[in-house]
Amino acid sequence: MSIQDYKGVFVFAEQVDKEITGVSFELIGKAKELAKDLDTQVTAVLIGYEIADLAEQLAQYGADRVILIDDKECEIYRTEPYTHAIYSVIKKYKPEIVLYGATAIGRDLAPRVSARVHTGLTADCTGLEIDKETKNLRMTRPAFGGNIMATIVCADFRPQMATVRPGVMQKIAPNPDVNVVIEKFHPEFKPNDQYVEVVDVIKKVSDKIDIQDANVIVSGGRGMGCPENFKLLRELADALGGEVASSRACVDAGWVPKDIQVGQTGKTVRPNLYIACGISGAIQHLAGMEESDVIIAINKDETAPIFEVADFGIVGDALKIVPLLTEKVKAE
Ligand code: FAD
């Protein structure tokens, strides 16, 4: 069998608790572009138990077909049955490209699958495109802590596989007037697919939402002066129904946790509103937030690069301006 026999762009449509993760829709949006360049179709692979009704959503976001594996074995994510499920899909359908979100599940699953099917995997990609001449997938990812961007090609093996960083690709606007083409698939699960038994699932309880899901982000940089001043950002975020994020400088200083860092080595966010307070606007920070719909920058240095990407700029002391904004929002 030659690599020309492999066709189609496949997306692992990750669901957790019967909810499709945001990155799956982003991947379908990107897959659509890649499929156009390859003159082929997008297939979403949906795995779980009693999840058939989710297939329609995948079609609305651009999947031409959904392969549905609906099996009690796959009720809760476990490495072995899911690896076997994707491996079986690859064996049967021979996709040219398979994409996964670089989530906890995607990062666990994709390497196992790549080892099982003897192909390569580029992890944590931030860019994907089809090479016009060779028609190979060019996969770009930050390397050495983001100091270089590596472009990787898997020329001699199929499928070409990548995990993709959440928030980087853009999902397409949903179209409710589509007919979903569902193909049910039943891989045969063998006893050695069940090394792990899930005894209990303990959910993380938090009243905060992930910054990648927030519509409004109030983000602080070194200019906030100290960790205690982040409470001013929390007050403004609460008044706006948003979340607090940060530049890397504050994470490195131990002021705030890493999971709220925005940027090249943090998270990529695309909120409706991003308020940057005391952030200079280094290129590595901009890489994670410049696609936000509206950007407001507050910085006491009028030459700060953050103003180049801001839609609105306030030159002044964030420690004074942020509480005034909070007051104003609360009064509205
Ligand atoms: P600074 O650059 O120190 O800027 C502070 C700003 O606050 C200044 O503009 C100052 O004028 C302003 N200011 C001071 N006081 C006030 C005040 N009272 N009111 C208003 N404004 C005030 N950075 C990230 O953010 N995310 C990343 O993912 C990331 N990845 C990186 C990866 C690599 C490989 C490298 C080399 C760097 C990376 N960085 C990243 C670091 C980045 O280069 C910058 O050092 C960092 O973003 C600076 O953070 P900052 O803007 O908070 O601090």
Residues whose N, C-alpha, C, O or C-beta is under 5 A from the ligand:
A	BS01	FAD	G145 G146 N147 G221 R222 G223 S246 S247 R248 A249 V262 G263 Q264 T265 G266 G278 I279 S280 G281 A282 Q284 H285 I298 N299 K300 D301 A304 G316 D317 A318 L319
